[in-house]
Amino acid sequence: MGNGSLLKKCKGVIPAILVKDKKEFQRVFSRVARVADCIQVDIMDGKFVKERSVRFSELPNLSRHKKYFEAHLMVANPSRYFGVARQKGFFKVLFHIESFPNAQRAERAIERAHASDLLAFIALNPGTHVRAVRNLLGEVDGILVMGVHPGKTGQKFILSVKRKIEKLAEIREKYKMSFAIQVDGGVNLELAPQLRRLGVDYINSGSFVSESETPRKAFQQLARAFSSSKPKARVKNV
C-alpha cells in the first residue's frame, strides 16, 4: 500500500502501543483495535533507549487482523528486526537515524527493509537536524519527526520541532519529492491541526487514545481535528 492510499485508510491518525509485556499489550491492543485501522507498536531494546518494551516474540501474529501495523524500532540495531516484523504481520518499520554510525549504514537499512517488503521511515530525535537525513530523502518512504524524546509516553510536545517539520515540507515541495512526514509524541487536539497545516501526513497518538475513557471518541476527535486543516503545500503522490 502506497503513502497516498495509506493516508486515507489511517485517517491520518495512528494510535501507538507502548507497553512492557504481553499482558499489557493485549489490554491496550483490545482498546485501540476497535477504533483504528492503523496501529503502531513501539519496540525498545534497553540499549538505544534505557527502557524496554514488549518483545516481538511476545506479540501475536498480527497478520490475521485486517489492520495495518507499523513497528517503531527504538533499538540499537534495527535491521535485525525486519524479518521478524514482516513475519508478525507488520508492513512498515520506523527506525532512528541516531542508531547508525553514518548515513551509508542507514541507506543499507532502508534497502533491507524494502527487500523485506516493508515501508521504511527514518525517525529523527528532537535534537537531530534535518541535514542528518538530507541525502536519504529520495530513498525513504517517510520521515518520522519525534515531538518528544523517545522512550516514554505522556511527554509534552517540544515546540521547536515545528521548524524541523517546516524544513522537511519545504524540501519536499521544492524538489517534488514523495516522502511522507509523520509526527510522534505529545500530539493533542490543539496541536493536530497545526501540524497538518505544516504539511504533516500522519500523527501518532499514545495515551490520548489508548488510555482515554472512551477510545473511539478520542480517536474520532483527533482525526477530525487533524483533518480540519489543509497543508500549505502537498506533493500529489504523498
C-alpha positions in Angstrom: 0.0 0.0 0.0 1.5 3.4 -1.0 1.5 6.5 1.1 -1.5 8.1 -0.6 -3.8 5.1 -0.1 -2.5 4.6 3.5 -3.2 8.2 4.4 -6.9 7.7 3.5 -7.1 4.4 5.3 -5.5 5.7 8.5 -7.4 9.0 8.5 -4.0 10.5 9.3 -4.0 9.2 12.9 -2.1 6.1 14.0 -2.6 5.1 17.7 0.6 3.9 19.3 1.0 1.0 21.8 4.0 1.4 24.2 3.8 -1.4 26.7 6.2 -3.6 28.8 4.8 -7.1 28.4 2.4 -9.4 26.6 -0.4 -8.9 29.1 -0.3 -5.2 28.9 -0.1 -5.4 25.1 -3.3 -7.5 25.0 -5.1 -4.9 27.2 -4.1 -1.9 25.1 -4.5 -3.6 21.8 -8.1 -4.6 22.5 -8.8 -0.9 23.1 -7.2 0.6 20.0 -8.0 -2.2 17.6 -11.7 -1.4 18.0 -11.3 2.1 16.8 -8.4 2.3 14.3 -7.3 0.6 11.1 -3.7 1.6 11.5 -1.7 0.8 14.7 1.9 1.4 15.8 3.7 -0.9 18.1 6.7 0.5 19.9 9.7 -1.8 20.3 12.5 -0.8 22.8 15.6 -2.9 23.5 17.0 -1.1 26.6 20.1 -0.1 24.5 19.0 2.7 22.2 16.8 4.0 25.0 17.1 2.7 28.5 13.5 1.5 28.7 12.5 -2.0 27.5 9.2 -2.9 25.9 7.2 -5.9 24.8 9.4 -8.2 22.6 8.5 -9.4 19.1 8.5 -12.9 20.5 5.7 -11.9 22.9 3.5 -10.5 20.1 0.7 -12.5 18.5 0.7 -13.0 14.7 -1.0 -9.7 13.7 -1.5 -10.7 10.1 -4.8 -12.3 10.9 -6.2 -8.9 11.8 -7.5 -6.7 9.0 -5.3 -3.8 10.1 -2.2 -2.1 9.1 0.6 -2.4 11.6 3.8 -0.4 11.9 6.8 -1.1 14.2 8.6 1.9 15.7 12.0 0.4 16.4 13.7 2.3 19.2 16.6 -0.2 19.1 20.4 -0.2 18.6 20.4 -2.5 15.5 17.1 -2.0 13.6 17.9 -4.2 10.6 18.0 -7.4 12.7 14.2 -6.9 13.4 13.0 -6.5 9.8 12.5 -10.2 9.1 10.5 -10.9 12.3 8.5 -7.7 11.9 7.3 -8.9 8.4 6.6 -12.4 9.8 4.5 -10.9 12.6 2.3 -9.0 10.1 3.9 -5.5 10.1 4.0 -3.7 6.7 6.1 -0.7 7.8 9.1 0.0 10.1 10.3 3.2 11.5 13.9 3.3 12.8 16.2 6.1 14.1 19.0 7.7 12.1 20.7 8.0 15.5 21.1 4.3 15.7 23.5 4.3 12.8 27.2 5.4 12.7 26.7 7.1 9.3 24.2 7.7 6.6 25.6 4.9 4.4 24.6 2.3 7.1 21.1 3.9 7.3 20.8 3.7 3.5 21.6 0.0 3.6 18.9 -0.5 6.3 16.4 1.2 4.0 17.3 -1.2 1.2 17.0 -4.2 3.5 13.6 -3.0 4.7 12.4 -2.7 1.1 13.8 -6.1 0.3 11.7 -7.5 3.2 8.6 -5.8 1.6 8.4 -3.2 4.3 7.8 0.6 4.0 10.8 2.3 5.6 10.5 5.5 7.6 13.6 7.2 9.2 13.0 8.8 12.6 14.6 11.9 13.9 15.0 12.7 17.6 14.2 16.3 18.7 17.9 17.3 18.8 18.8 15.9 15.4 19.0 18.2 12.4 17.3 17.6 9.1 20.7 17.5 7.4 21.3 14.1 9.0 18.8 12.6 6.6 19.0 15.1 3.7 20.7 12.5 1.4 18.2 9.8 2.3 15.0 11.7 1.4 14.9 10.2 -2.1 15.2 6.7 -0.7 12.8 6.6 2.3 9.0 6.3 2.2 8.8 8.8 5.0 10.3 10.7 7.9 9.1 10.3 11.5 9.7 13.5 13.4 9.8 12.9 17.2 7.9 15.6 19.1 9.3 14.2 22.3 12.4 12.3 23.4 11.9 8.6 22.6 11.2 6.0 25.3 8.3 7.4 27.4 4.7 8.2 26.8 2.8 11.2 28.1 5.5 13.8 27.4 4.8 17.4 26.3 5.4 18.3 22.6 8.7 20.2 22.1 7.6 23.3 20.1 11.0 23.9 18.5 10.4 20.7 16.5 7.9 22.6 14.3 10.8 24.3 12.4 12.1 20.9 11.5 8.8 19.9 10.1 8.6 23.1 8.1 12.1 22.4 6.7 11.1 18.9 5.6 7.9 20.2 4.0 9.9 22.9 2.2 12.4 20.4 0.8 9.6 18.0 -0.3 7.8 20.8 -2.2 10.8 22.4 -3.7 12.3 19.2 -5.1 8.9 17.5 -5.8 9.8 14.5 -3.6 7.3 11.9 -2.3 8.3 11.1 1.2 5.6 11.3 3.9 6.0 13.3 7.1 4.9 11.7 10.4 5.0 13.1 13.9 5.1 11.1 17.1 4.8 12.4 20.7 2.8 15.0 22.6 0.1 15.4 19.9 -3.2 16.7 21.2 -6.4 18.3 19.8 -4.9 21.8 19.7 -1.6 20.7 18.1 -3.1 18.3 15.5 -4.5 20.9 13.1 -1.3 23.0 13.4 0.8 20.0 12.3 -1.5 19.3 9.4 -1.1 22.9 8.2 2.7 22.5 8.3 2.5 19.6 5.9 2.3 16.6 8.3 0.6 13.5 6.8 0.3 11.2 9.8 0.3 11.7 13.6 0.8 9.1 16.2 -1.1 9.1 19.5 -0.3 7.1 22.5 -2.1 7.6 25.8 -4.5 10.2 24.3 -6.4 7.4 22.6 -5.4 4.2 24.4 -5.9 5.5 28.0 -9.0 7.5 27.3 -12.2 6.5 29.0 -13.8 6.4 25.5 -11.0 5.5 23.0 -13.3 5.7 20.0 -14.4 9.2 20.9 -10.8 10.3 21.5 -9.7 8.8 18.2 -12.5 10.5 16.2 -11.9 13.8 17.9 -8.2 13.7 17.0 -8.9 12.6 13.4 -11.4 15.5 13.0 -9.0 18.0 14.4 -6.2 16.8 12.2 -8.3 16.8 9.0 -9.9 20.2 9.8 -6.8 21.9 8.3 -5.1 21.6 5.0 -1.4 21.7 4.5 0.2 24.7 2.8 1.7 22.6 0.0 1.4 18.9 -0.9 3.1 16.7 -3.4 0.5 14.8 -5.3 1.5 11.3 -4.6 2.1 11.8 -0.8 
